[in-house]
Amino acid sequence: MAAYKIFFKRSVIKDLDPISKKDLQRIIGRIQLLKKIIGRRVVKNSPAK
């Protein structure tokens, strides 16, 4: 599994290399925003204790 993770990281980095830093920062920002939104929905929809 560890070898797969290393391969995956290298292949993703190679694919993202031609993308400008500014665009990557925008993409990461949007992913983080989606992560926050999804996290809030999970908490909101979780059953009350």
Secondary structure, 3 states (H helix, E strand, C coil): CHHHHHHHHHHHHHHHCCCCHHHHHHHHHHHHHHHHHHHHHHHHHCCCC
